[in-house]
Amino acid sequence: MSKTAIIYRMVTDEHICPYGLRSKDLLEREGYKVEDNHLTSREETDQFKEKHGVKTTPQTFIDNERIGGYDDLREYFNKGQAGQTGTTYTPVITIFSVAALLAWAFQYSVSGEYLSIRTLMLFIAFSMTLLAVQKLKDLYSFTNSFITYDLLAMKWIRYGYIYPFVEAFAGIGMVAQLPAMAIAPFSIFIGTVGAISVFKAVYIDKRDLKCACVGGDSNVPLGFVSLSENLFMIVGGLIMLFT
């Protein structure tokens, strides 16, 4: 016996509800034949909400029982809450993974080898550059988070605005193989200040903070991963100086 569901979702010339599309997709993936009803105007949508005593659309009905919106539908199918919730390392893991793949690909295209000191340098450089982009997309939000734990930025807020540019400069300079003395001191300096700041905030003061490493709106916890970012900068600078 086929399973059927009825969905009412807003579809107008100006707006197609994303949660309506997600609800329809979820129902189809669960094996339901979907009767898809479009609410094609704001007036029609308001009339539907008033009739059924609901505040939002889409609304899904199964066996003449109103299930509710997209979150309610996920709960009905035991799918858990949608989207990112709570603290997560996903943004940093994603950036480091992409940086590693870029480093391997770049080095292989140039020399035919995957692993070398140069591959490590490229990994550090790409990581720094990608992380800098995350910070630069919203400097105000980044600095608001950064100044709560970085020891230098606490005393001189403008450092928070300068930091991502220096990080990007150092990363790009490593890729371009600019002279070591033009790049390494900057990388070592911001890495050292950052490492000391994170170590103090997390391991001495025991503060529970969000890391600004991937921007001010992240849910990445300040801790080992944040410390790793700074250690990478120090290692990259030292490699440039002594190789």
PASEBA-1860 file (N, C-alpha, C; in nm, 3 decimals):
! residues 243
1> MSKTAIIY> 0.085/-0.119/0.000/0.000/0.000/0.000/0.089/0.124/0.000 ~ 0.065/0.214/-0.096/0.150/0.333/-0.107/0.121/0.430/0.006 ~ 0.227/0.496/0.049/0.214/0.596/0.153/0.196/0.732/0.087 ~ 0.104/0.812/0.139/0.079/0.944/0.081/0.090/1.052/0.188 ~ 0.127/1.168/0.145/0.136/1.284/0.234/0.091/1.407/0.156 ~ 0.040/1.504/0.230/-0.005/1.630/0.170/0.079/1.742/0.229 ~ 0.131/1.826/0.142/0.212/1.938/0.189/0.158/2.068/0.131 ~ 0.156/2.169/0.213/0.120/2.304/0.171/0.244/2.391/0.191
9> RMVTDEHI> 0.290/2.452/0.083/0.412/2.533/0.092/0.399/2.657/0.005 ~ 0.474/2.760/0.043/0.465/2.888/-0.025/0.551/2.888/-0.151 ~ 0.487/2.913/-0.265/0.558/2.923/-0.393/0.498/3.040/-0.469 ~ 0.572/3.152/-0.471/0.525/3.270/-0.543/0.633/3.314/-0.642 ~ 0.602/3.417/-0.721/0.702/3.469/-0.815/0.822/3.527/-0.742 ~ 0.800/3.575/-0.619/0.907/3.639/-0.543/0.978/3.545/-0.446 ~ 0.911/3.438/-0.406/0.968/3.356/-0.299/0.926/3.210/-0.313 ~ 1.023/3.121/-0.303/0.998/2.977/-0.291/1.056/2.933/-0.158
17> CPYGLRSK> 0.971/2.884/-0.071/1.014/2.850/0.065/1.113/2.733/0.062 ~ 1.235/2.752/0.113/1.335/2.644/0.112/1.293/2.526/0.199 ~ 1.222/2.556/0.310/1.180/2.447/0.399/1.067/2.365/0.338 ~ 0.991/2.428/0.248/0.891/2.353/0.174/0.956/2.253/0.081 ~ 1.061/2.296/0.012/1.135/2.207/-0.076/1.201/2.094/0.004 ~ 1.257/2.128/0.119/1.321/2.027/0.204/1.218/1.926/0.256 ~ 1.102/1.975/0.294/0.997/1.885/0.343/0.953/1.788/0.234 ~ 0.932/1.841/0.114/0.891/1.756/0.001/0.998/1.651/-0.029
25> DLLEREGY> 1.124/1.693/-0.029/1.233/1.600/-0.056/1.241/1.492/0.051 ~ 1.226/1.530/0.177/1.233/1.432/0.286/1.121/1.330/0.274 ~ 1.001/1.377/0.245/0.887/1.285/0.229/0.913/1.186/0.115 ~ 0.964/1.235/0.005/0.990/1.148/-0.111/1.100/1.047/-0.078 ~ 1.201/1.090/-0.005/1.307/0.998/0.034/1.258/0.892/0.132 ~ 1.153/0.924/0.206/1.094/0.827/0.298/0.989/0.740/0.229 ~ 0.975/0.755/0.099/0.888/0.667/0.023/0.743/0.712/0.011 ~ 0.717/0.841/0.035/0.581/0.893/0.029/0.551/0.951/-0.109
33> KVEDNHLT> 0.429/0.928/-0.154/0.377/0.999/-0.270/0.321/1.131/-0.218 ~ 0.371/1.241/-0.271/0.341/1.372/-0.213/0.239/1.447/-0.298 ~ 0.132/1.491/-0.231/0.037/1.585/-0.293/0.088/1.725/-0.258 ~ 0.143/1.790/-0.357/0.215/1.916/-0.335/0.124/2.034/-0.367 ~ 0.082/2.107/-0.263/-0.008/2.221/-0.280/0.070/2.351/-0.261 ~ 0.063/2.437/-0.362/0.133/2.564/-0.358/0.043/2.675/-0.305 ~ 0.099/2.754/-0.214/0.032/2.876/-0.167/0.097/2.990/-0.246 ~ 0.023/3.045/-0.341/0.084/3.130/-0.443/0.079/3.280/-0.415
41> SREETDQF> 0.032/3.318/-0.299/0.031/3.461/-0.264/0.037/3.474/-0.113 ~ 0.074/3.592/-0.067/0.077/3.618/0.077/-0.061/3.605/0.136 ~ -0.163/3.651/0.064/-0.301/3.642/0.114/-0.343/3.497/0.130 ~ -0.313/3.414/0.031/-0.349/3.272/0.038/-0.276/3.204/0.154 ~ -0.152/3.241/0.173/-0.073/3.184/0.282/-0.131/3.223/0.417 ~ -0.167/3.351/0.432/-0.225/3.398/0.558/-0.359/3.330/0.586 ~ -0.440/3.310/0.482/-0.569/3.242/0.500/-0.548/3.097/0.544 ~ -0.448/3.031/0.485/-0.419/2.893/0.522/-0.376/2.886/0.669
49> KEKHGVKT> -0.288/2.976/0.711/-0.238/2.975/0.849/-0.351/3.003/0.947 ~ -0.440/3.096/0.911/-0.554/3.126/0.998/-0.650/3.006/1.008 ~ -0.673/2.941/0.896/-0.765/2.827/0.894/-0.715/2.712/0.981 ~ -0.586/2.687/0.977/-0.531/2.572/1.049/-0.469/2.609/1.184 ~ -0.472/2.737/1.217/-0.420/2.780/1.346/-0.270/2.761/1.360 ~ -0.197/2.789/1.253/-0.052/2.774/1.256/0.012/2.909/1.225 ~ 0.139/2.922/1.263/0.209/3.049/1.244/0.303/3.047/1.124 ~ 0.337/2.927/1.077/0.434/2.917/0.969/0.391/2.814/0.865
57> TPQTFIDN> 0.450/2.823/0.748/0.442/2.720/0.646/0.586/2.685/0.610 ~ 0.611/2.564/0.558/0.516/2.464/0.511/0.449/2.389/0.625 ~ 0.341/2.320/0.589/0.274/2.230/0.680/0.249/2.097/0.607 ~ 0.281/1.988/0.676/0.265/1.855/0.618/0.158/1.777/0.693 ~ 0.077/1.705/0.617/-0.028/1.620/0.674/-0.005/1.476/0.628 ~ -0.009/1.383/0.722/0.004/1.241/0.693/-0.112/1.168/0.761 ~ -0.188/1.091/0.683/-0.306/1.018/0.736/-0.402/1.113/0.807 ~ -0.425/1.227/0.742/-0.518/1.329/0.793/-0.473/1.391/0.926
65> ERIGGYDD> -0.349/1.368/0.964/-0.295/1.427/1.086/-0.190/1.531/1.048 ~ -0.203/1.652/1.106/-0.105/1.756/1.076/0.024/1.725/1.152 ~ 0.133/1.709/1.075/0.264/1.683/1.136/0.331/1.814/1.175 ~ 0.322/1.914/1.085/0.382/2.044/1.113/0.483/2.084/1.008 ~ 0.577/2.167/1.051/0.679/2.220/0.960/0.794/2.124/0.938 ~ 0.902/2.175/0.879/1.016/2.090/0.843/1.080/2.026/0.966 ~ 1.101/2.104/1.072/1.161/2.048/1.193/1.072/1.941/1.254 ~ 0.941/1.966/1.252/0.846/1.866/1.305/0.850/1.739/1.221
73> LREYFNKG> 0.865/1.755/1.091/0.871/1.640/1.002/0.997/1.558/1.027 ~ 1.108/1.626/1.049/1.233/1.554/1.081/1.217/1.478/1.212 ~ 1.151/1.539/1.308/1.128/1.471/1.436/1.037/1.350/1.416 ~ 0.937/1.363/1.329/0.843/1.255/1.301/0.918/1.133/1.245 ~ 1.021/1.159/1.163/1.098/1.051/1.103/1.226/1.020/1.182 ~ 1.237/1.076/1.303/1.353/1.051/1.390/1.485/1.088/1.322 ~ 1.485/1.204/1.254/1.603/1.249/1.182/1.691/1.344/1.263 ~ 1.642/1.387/1.378/1.720/1.482/1.456/1.706/1.623/1.405
81> QAGQTGTT> 1.765/1.715/1.476/1.753/1.856/1.441/1.835/1.889/1.318 ~ 1.780/1.974/1.232/1.849/2.011/1.109/1.954/2.117/1.134 ~ 2.057/2.117/1.048/2.158/2.221/1.055/2.257/2.200/1.167 ~ 2.348/2.296/1.180/2.453/2.290/1.280/2.401/2.337/1.414 ~ 2.421/2.257/1.517/2.380/2.296/1.651/2.496/2.275/1.747 ~ 2.508/2.367/1.844/2.614/2.354/1.943/2.753/2.377/1.884 ~ 2.854/2.346/1.965/2.991/2.364/1.920/3.029/2.255/1.821 ~ 3.119/2.290/1.730/3.159/2.195/1.627/3.298/2.229/1.574
89> YTPVITIF> 3.371/2.127/1.533/3.502/2.147/1.471/3.494/2.138/1.319 ~ 3.373/2.120/1.265/3.356/2.098/1.122/3.421/2.206/1.035 ~ 3.403/2.337/1.064/3.464/2.438/0.977/3.616/2.426/0.969 ~ 3.682/2.401/1.083/3.828/2.392/1.084/3.874/2.264/1.015 ~ 3.805/2.154/1.042/3.840/2.027/0.977/3.828/2.041/0.825 ~ 3.722/2.108/0.781/3.701/2.129/0.637/3.815/2.210/0.576 ~ 3.852/2.319/0.641/3.959/2.405/0.590/4.093/2.332/0.587 ~ 4.127/2.262/0.695/4.254/2.190/0.698/4.256/2.077/0.594
97> SVAALLAW> 4.143/2.011/0.572/4.136/1.903/0.474/4.155/1.956/0.332 ~ 4.085/2.066/0.301/4.098/2.126/0.168/4.241/2.178/0.148 ~ 4.299/2.238/0.252/4.436/2.288/0.243/4.534/2.175/0.216 ~ 4.514/2.060/0.281/4.602/1.945/0.260/4.591/1.894/0.117 ~ 4.469/1.885/0.066/4.449/1.838/-0.071/4.509/1.936/-0.172 ~ 4.492/2.065/-0.147/4.552/2.166/-0.235/4.704/2.154/-0.236 ~ 4.762/2.135/-0.116/4.908/2.123/-0.106/4.959/2.003/-0.183 ~ 4.892/1.888/-0.164/4.933/1.768/-0.236/4.919/1.786/-0.388
105> AFQYSVSG> 4.805/1.843/-0.429/4.781/1.861/-0.572/4.882/1.958/-0.634 ~ 4.907/2.068/-0.564/5.001/2.169/-0.616/5.141/2.111/-0.627 ~ 5.184/2.043/-0.521/5.320/1.989/-0.522/5.336/1.879/-0.626 ~ 5.233/1.798/-0.643/5.240/1.691/-0.743/5.247/1.749/-0.885 ~ 5.172/1.856/-0.907/5.173/1.917/-1.041/5.308/1.979/-1.074 ~ 5.380/2.022/-0.971/5.509/2.088/-0.992/5.625/1.989/-0.998 ~ 5.624/1.892/-0.904/5.741/1.804/-0.891/5.712/1.655/-0.909 ~ 5.585/1.619/-0.914/5.550/1.478/-0.927/5.552/1.403/-0.795
113> EYLSIRTL> 5.574/1.473/-0.684/5.574/1.408/-0.553/5.466/1.468/-0.464 ~ 5.419/1.387/-0.368/5.314/1.433/-0.279/5.369/1.484/-0.146 ~ 5.465/1.413/-0.090/5.509/1.445/0.045/5.653/1.495/0.045 ~ 5.670/1.615/0.101/5.802/1.675/0.114/5.789/1.792/0.211 ~ 5.900/1.852/0.244/5.896/1.973/0.327/5.814/2.082/0.258 ~ 5.827/2.089/0.127/5.752/2.189/0.052/5.602/2.164/0.061 ~ 5.561/2.035/0.062/5.419/2.002/0.078/5.368/2.052/0.212 ~ 5.448/2.032/0.318/5.410/2.080/0.451/5.397/2.232/0.450
121> MLFIAFSM> 5.493/2.300/0.386/5.486/2.446/0.380/5.362/2.493/0.306 ~ 5.329/2.423/0.197/5.209/2.460/0.122/5.083/2.437/0.204 ~ 5.080/2.328/0.279/4.965/2.301/0.366/4.946/2.413/0.467 ~ 5.056/2.453/0.529/5.049/2.563/0.627/5.004/2.692/0.558 ~ 5.060/2.719/0.442/5.028/2.843/0.369/4.883/2.847/0.327 ~ 4.833/2.737/0.269/4.694/2.734/0.226/4.599/2.742/0.346 ~ 4.636/2.676/0.455/4.553/2.682/0.577/4.543/2.825/0.628 ~ 4.656/2.893/0.635/4.657/3.031/0.683/4.573/3.121/0.592
129> TLLAVQKL> 4.587/3.102/0.462/4.515/3.188/0.368/4.364/3.165/0.376 ~ 4.323/3.038/0.381/4.180/3.007/0.390/4.121/3.057/0.521 ~ 4.196/3.043/0.629/4.148/3.092/0.759/4.139/3.245/0.758 ~ 4.234/3.310/0.692/4.231/3.456/0.684/4.107/3.504/0.609 ~ 4.069/3.433/0.502/3.949/3.470/0.427/3.826/3.464/0.516 ~ 3.817/3.362/0.600/3.704/3.349/0.691/3.696/3.468/0.787 ~ 3.808/3.516/0.829/3.812/3.632/0.920/3.779/3.761/0.846 ~ 3.833/3.775/0.725/3.819/3.900/0.650/3.677/3.924/0.598
137> KDLYSFTN> 3.597/3.819/0.588/3.461/3.838/0.535/3.375/3.921/0.630 ~ 3.412/3.928/0.759/3.339/4.013/0.854/3.437/4.050/0.966 ~ 3.515/4.155/0.941/3.620/4.194/1.035/3.564/4.234/1.172 ~ 3.452/4.304/1.172/3.396/4.349/1.299/3.357/4.231/1.386 ~ 3.289/4.135/1.326/3.247/4.016/1.401/3.368/3.938/1.449 ~ 3.469/3.925/1.363/3.591/3.854/1.402/3.658/3.921/1.522 ~ 3.677/4.053/1.513/3.747/4.123/1.620/3.670/4.117/1.752 ~ 3.537/4.120/1.744/3.458/4.111/1.866/3.486/3.985/1.944
145> SFITYDLL> 3.512/3.876/1.873/3.545/3.750/1.939/3.693/3.744/1.975 ~ 3.776/3.791/1.884/3.922/3.782/1.899/3.973/3.859/2.020 ~ 3.917/3.978/2.043/3.969/4.063/2.151/3.932/4.011/2.289 ~ 3.850/3.908/2.296/3.814/3.854/2.428/3.919/3.758/2.483 ~ 4.014/3.715/2.397/4.117/3.624/2.449/4.258/3.655/2.400 ~ 4.274/3.724/2.287/4.409/3.754/2.239/4.471/3.864/2.325 ~ 4.587/3.837/2.383/4.647/3.928/2.480/4.685/4.062/2.420 ~ 4.734/4.063/2.296/4.772/4.189/2.232/4.649/4.266/2.188
153> AMKWIRYG> 4.550/4.198/2.131/4.429/4.265/2.084/4.349/4.325/2.199 ~ 4.359/4.266/2.318/4.291/4.323/2.436/4.344/4.462/2.466 ~ 4.475/4.481/2.448/4.538/4.609/2.480/4.535/4.707/2.362 ~ 4.536/4.652/2.240/4.537/4.735/2.120/4.440/4.674/2.019 ~ 4.316/4.721/2.021/4.209/4.661/1.943/4.240/4.662/1.793 ~ 4.312/4.762/1.745/4.344/4.769/1.602/4.422/4.646/1.556 ~ 4.493/4.582/1.647/4.566/4.460/1.611/4.471/4.352/1.559 ~ 4.350/4.348/1.616/4.251/4.252/1.570/4.214/4.273/1.424
161> YIYPFVEA> 4.215/4.398/1.380/4.183/4.429/1.240/4.303/4.401/1.147 ~ 4.423/4.416/1.201/4.544/4.394/1.122/4.574/4.245/1.106 ~ 4.546/4.169/1.210/4.584/4.028/1.218/4.548/3.946/1.093 ~ 4.422/3.949/1.044/4.389/3.865/0.928/4.467/3.903/0.802 ~ 4.498/4.031/0.786/4.575/4.073/0.670/4.719/4.019/0.678 ~ 4.775/4.021/0.799/4.911/3.967/0.817/4.910/3.816/0.793 ~ 4.806/3.749/0.841/4.794/3.604/0.822/4.786/3.572/0.672 ~ 4.703/3.646/0.599/4.690/3.624/0.455/4.822/3.655/0.383
169> FAGIGMVA> 4.886/3.765/0.421/5.014/3.802/0.361/5.119/3.693/0.381 ~ 5.127/3.640/0.502/5.226/3.536/0.531/5.195/3.409/0.452 ~ 5.068/3.371/0.447/5.030/3.250/0.372/5.060/3.262/0.224 ~ 5.023/3.375/0.165/5.048/3.396/0.022/5.198/3.405/-0.006 ~ 5.271/3.469/0.086/5.417/3.479/0.071/5.485/3.344/0.074 ~ 5.432/3.252/0.156/5.489/3.117/0.160/5.466/3.044/0.029 ~ 5.347/3.060/-0.029/5.318/2.996/-0.158/5.410/3.053/-0.266 ~ 5.430/3.183/-0.263/5.512/3.250/-0.365/5.661/3.232/-0.341
177> QLPAMAIA> 5.698/3.176/-0.225/5.838/3.157/-0.186/5.915/3.290/-0.186 ~ 5.851/3.391/-0.127/5.919/3.520/-0.111/6.035/3.504/-0.012 ~ 6.126/3.600/-0.007/6.240/3.589/0.085/6.194/3.563/0.228 ~ 6.263/3.474/0.297/6.224/3.432/0.431/6.209/3.550/0.527 ~ 6.302/3.645/0.521/6.299/3.757/0.616/6.182/3.851/0.590 ~ 6.118/3.839/0.473/6.001/3.923/0.443/5.873/3.860/0.495 ~ 5.876/3.730/0.526/5.755/3.658/0.564/5.764/3.597/0.703 ~ 5.873/3.526/0.729/5.885/3.447/0.852/5.862/3.526/0.981
185> PFSIFIGT> 5.921/3.647/0.996/5.900/3.719/1.122/5.753/3.747/1.151 ~ 5.676/3.779/1.047/5.533/3.805/1.068/5.460/3.678/1.111 ~ 5.489/3.568/1.044/5.423/3.441/1.076/5.457/3.397/1.219 ~ 5.585/3.406/1.255/5.628/3.365/1.388/5.568/3.456/1.495 ~ 5.563/3.587/1.466/5.511/3.681/1.566/5.364/3.656/1.596 ~ 5.278/3.655/1.492/5.135/3.638/1.520/5.106/3.498/1.573 ~ 5.186/3.399/1.530/5.168/3.263/1.580/5.204/3.252/1.727 ~ 5.312/3.317/1.767/5.357/3.312/1.907/5.260/3.383/1.999
193> VGAISVFK> 5.219/3.504/1.961/5.121/3.578/2.043/4.991/3.499/2.054 ~ 4.949/3.441/1.942/4.826/3.364/1.942/4.835/3.239/2.028 ~ 4.946/3.168/2.019/4.963/3.045/2.097/4.963/3.075/2.246 ~ 5.036/3.179/2.286/5.039/3.216/2.428/4.900/3.257/2.476 ~ 4.829/3.332/2.394/4.695/3.380/2.430/4.597/3.264/2.448 ~ 4.598/3.171/2.352/4.506/3.057/2.360/4.542/2.969/2.478 ~ 4.670/2.942/2.499/4.713/2.857/2.611/4.670/2.918/2.743 ~ 4.687/3.049/2.758/4.648/3.115/2.883/4.497/3.108/2.904
201> AVYIDKRD> 4.421/3.142/2.799/4.275/3.147/2.812/4.215/3.010/2.841 ~ 4.266/2.906/2.775/4.205/2.773/2.784/4.263/2.690/2.897 ~ 4.396/2.685/2.907/4.459/2.590/2.998/4.498/2.650/3.133 ~ 4.508/2.781/3.141/4.541/2.845/3.270/4.415/2.907/3.331 ~ 4.348/2.993/3.254/4.228/3.059/3.306/4.103/2.970/3.297 ~ 4.110/2.861/3.223/3.999/2.765/3.208/3.871/2.833/3.158 ~ 3.885/2.921/3.061/3.770/2.992/3.007/3.707/2.912/2.893 ~ 3.575/2.914/2.889/3.499/2.845/2.785/3.462/2.947/2.678
209> LKCACVGG> 3.538/2.950/2.568/3.522/3.053/2.466/3.507/2.991/2.329 ~ 3.451/3.071/2.236/3.447/3.033/2.096/3.573/3.086/2.028 ~ 3.625/3.008/1.934/3.745/3.050/1.862/3.708/3.139/1.745 ~ 3.785/3.246/1.727/3.763/3.337/1.614/3.840/3.293/1.491 ~ 3.901/3.174/1.496/3.991/3.131/1.387/3.921/3.119/1.253 ~ 3.790/3.086/1.253/3.717/3.077/1.126/3.610/3.186/1.117 ~ 3.634/3.297/1.186/3.541/3.409/1.182/3.467/3.423/1.314 ~ 3.408/3.539/1.332/3.344/3.570/1.459/3.213/3.501/1.484
217> DSNVPLGF> 3.151/3.442/1.379/3.021/3.379/1.397/3.030/3.227/1.410 ~ 3.151/3.175/1.437/3.169/3.030/1.440/3.130/2.972/1.575 ~ 3.105/2.841/1.575/3.081/2.766/1.698/3.196/2.672/1.729 ~ 3.315/2.706/1.677/3.434/2.625/1.705/3.485/2.662/1.844 ~ 3.499/2.564/1.933/3.548/2.596/2.068/3.696/2.632/2.068 ~ 3.731/2.729/2.150/3.872/2.766/2.165/3.943/2.654/2.239 ~ 4.053/2.606/2.183/4.124/2.495/2.247/4.236/2.444/2.160 ~ 4.250/2.311/2.154/4.363/2.249/2.087/4.371/2.287/1.939
225> VSLSENLF> 4.257/2.287/1.870/4.258/2.320/1.727/4.306/2.464/1.707 ~ 4.259/2.554/1.791/4.301/2.694/1.783/4.451/2.707/1.808 ~ 4.498/2.631/1.906/4.640/2.632/1.935/4.721/2.578/1.818 ~ 4.666/2.475/1.751/4.734/2.416/1.636/4.754/2.518/1.525 ~ 4.653/2.602/1.501/4.664/2.705/1.398/4.785/2.793/1.423 ~ 4.803/2.833/1.547/4.915/2.921/1.581/5.049/2.848/1.574 ~ 5.050/2.722/1.613/5.173/2.644/1.605/5.215/2.623/1.459 ~ 5.115/2.606/1.370/5.145/2.595/1.227/5.217/2.719/1.178
233> MIVGGLIM> 5.171/2.837/1.221/5.234/2.962/1.178/5.379/2.968/1.225 ~ 5.402/2.926/1.349/5.538/2.929/1.402/5.627/2.832/1.326 ~ 5.577/2.710/1.305/5.654/2.608/1.233/5.684/2.655/1.091 ~ 5.584/2.711/1.024/5.604/2.759/0.888/5.712/2.865/0.881 ~ 5.709/2.958/0.976/5.810/3.063/0.978/5.949/3.008/1.005 ~ 5.960/2.914/1.096/6.090/2.855/1.128/6.146/2.775/1.010 ~ 6.058/2.702/0.941/6.103/2.627/0.822/6.158/2.723/0.718 ~ 6.091/2.835/0.698/6.138/2.933/0.600/6.278/2.985/0.638
241> LFT> 6.299/3.006/0.765/6.427/3.062/0.811/6.543/2.963/0.804 ~ 6.513/2.837/0.826/6.624/2.741/0.843/6.631/2.635/0.734 ~ 6.558/2.653/0.623/6.572/2.559/0.512/6.605/2.635/0.383
END
